[in-house]
Amino acid sequence: MRNKLHIKIGDTVKVLSGEERGKTGTVKEILRTKNRATVEGLNMVKVHQKPSATNPQGGIVEREAGIHISNLMLVDAKGEASRIGRKKNDAGKLVRYSKKTGEEIN
């Protein structure tokens, strides 16, 4: 069974705690098994790579690491971080909405 998450790929999120606290970015990837999300440009780590056919030199590469989903909050259209709820819209489809403003999130 897959757990329902308050964020999706492509959402703009704000980091609530940790070294990157207060920064915002776009979600690139979600790891449901570990409850982590990779945010573009945040939580950069250095990774040692062995030489390969694509990278014959090898070396140290910087890339984004995962941030726990509990430390991320969705940013709505007005640019404010808000908690997320779910409700049925007029068409009967379940949609996410901002609890701060009450507006639907696409």
Backbone hydrogen bonds in HBPLUS format (Angstrom, degrees):
<---DONOR---> <-ACCEPTOR-->    atom                        ^
c    i                          cat <-CA-CA->   ^        H-A-AA   ^      H-
h    n   atom  resd res      DA  || num        DHA   H-A  angle D-A-AA Bond
n    s   type  num  typ     dist DA aas  dist angle  dist       angle   num
A0011-ASP N   A0008-LYS O   3.23 MM   3  5.73 163.3  2.25 132.8 133.8     1
A0010-GLY N   A0027-VAL O   2.95 MM  17  5.15 159.5  1.99 134.3 141.1     2
A0027-VAL N   A0011-ASP O   2.95 MM  16  5.61 158.6  1.99 158.6 165.4     3
A0075-VAL N   A0012-THR O   2.88 MM  63  5.60 165.6  1.90 155.0 150.2     4
A0013-VAL N   A0025-GLY O   2.86 MM  12  5.68 165.3  1.88 169.6 171.5     5
A0025-GLY N   A0013-VAL O   3.05 MM  12  5.68 148.9  2.15 151.8 161.1     6
A0014-LYS N   A0073-MET O   2.76 MM  59  5.23 158.1  1.81 149.7 156.8     7
A0073-MET N   A0014-LYS O   2.91 MM  59  5.23 151.7  2.00 147.0 156.2     8
A0015-VAL N   A0023-LYS O   2.95 MM   8  5.71 162.2  1.98 165.4 170.9     9
A0022-GLY N   A0015-VAL O   2.86 MM   7  5.44 171.5  1.87 150.5 148.6    10
A0016-LEU N   A0071-ASN O   2.74 MM  55  5.08 173.1  1.75 149.4 151.4    11
A0021-ARG N   A0018-GLY O   3.26 MM   3  5.35 155.6  2.32 115.4 114.3    12
A0023-LYS N   A0020-GLU O   3.16 MM   3  5.89 164.6  2.18 144.6 147.3    13
A0040-GLU N   A0026-THR O   2.82 MM  14  5.44 171.9  1.83 160.3 158.6    14
A0028-LYS N   A0038-THR O   2.77 MM  10  5.57 166.8  1.78 161.7 166.3    15
A0038-THR N   A0029-GLU O   2.82 MM   9  5.10 163.6  1.85 145.7 150.9    16
A0031-LEU N   A0036-ARG O   2.76 MM   5  5.20 170.1  1.77 157.6 160.7    17
A0035-ASN N   A0031-LEU O   2.94 MM   4  5.85 113.3  2.40 141.3 159.4    18
A0036-ARG N   A0031-LEU O   3.15 MM   5  5.20 161.5  2.18 141.5 144.2    19
A0069-ILE N   A0035-ASN O   2.98 MM  34  5.76 166.8  2.00 147.3 146.0    20
A0037-ALA N   A0067-ILE O   2.88 MM  30  5.37 159.2  1.93 145.4 150.4    21
A0067-ILE N   A0037-ALA O   2.79 MM  30  5.37 156.6  1.84 142.8 148.6    22
A0042-LEU N   A0039-VAL O   3.20 MM   3  5.65 170.7  2.21 131.9 132.2    23
A0065-ALA N   A0043-ASN O   2.92 MM  22  5.57 147.9  2.02 139.3 148.3    24
A0045-VAL N   A0063-ARG O   2.83 MM  18  5.64 163.5  1.86 162.1 164.4    25
A0063-ARG N   A0045-VAL O   2.97 MM  18  5.64 156.8  2.02 157.2 164.1    26
A0047-VAL N   A0061-VAL O   2.68 MM  14  5.20 170.2  1.69 159.2 162.4    27
A0061-VAL N   A0047-VAL O   2.82 MM  14  5.20 170.4  1.83 153.0 154.0    28
A0049-GLN N   A0059-GLY O   2.76 MM  10  5.41 178.3  1.76 168.7 169.3    29
A0059-GLY N   A0049-GLN O   3.13 MM  10  5.41 135.6  2.33 158.3 147.1    30
A0052-SER N   A0055-ASN O   2.91 MM   3  5.02 166.2  1.93 117.2 121.8    31
A0071-ASN N   A0068-HIS O   2.96 MM   3  5.61 156.3  2.01 117.5 125.0    32
A0072-LEU N   A0069-ILE O   3.12 MM   3  5.30 162.9  2.15 113.7 114.7    33
A0082-SER N   A0074-LEU O   2.98 MM   8  6.00 161.9  2.01 175.0 178.7    34
A0076-ASP N   A0080-GLU O   2.95 MM   4  5.67 163.2  1.97 154.4 149.3    35
A0079-GLY N   A0076-ASP O   2.99 MM   3  5.43 161.2  2.03 115.2 121.2    36
A0099-LYS N   A0083-ARG O   3.00 MM  16  5.54 176.0  2.01 146.3 147.3    37
A0085-GLY N   A0097-TYR O   2.96 MM  12  5.35 160.5  2.00 153.0 158.9    38
A0097-TYR N   A0085-GLY O   2.90 MM  12  5.35 151.2  1.98 141.5 145.3    39
A0087-LYS N   A0095-VAL O   3.02 MM   8  5.66 157.3  2.08 157.2 163.9    40
A0095-VAL N   A0087-LYS O   2.86 MM   8  5.66 173.9  1.86 160.7 159.6    41
A0089-ASN N   A0093-LYS O   2.93 MM   4  5.61 160.2  1.97 149.2 151.8    42
A0092-GLY N   A0089-ASN O   2.96 MM   3  5.26 159.2  2.00 112.3 118.8    43
A0105-ILE N   A0096-ARG O   2.85 MM   9  5.49 160.4  1.89 146.4 143.4    44
A0098-SER N   A0103-GLU O   2.86 MM   5  5.52 159.9  1.90 159.8 161.6    45
A0102-GLY N   A0098-SER O   2.64 MM   4  5.03 141.7  1.78 137.5 150.3    46
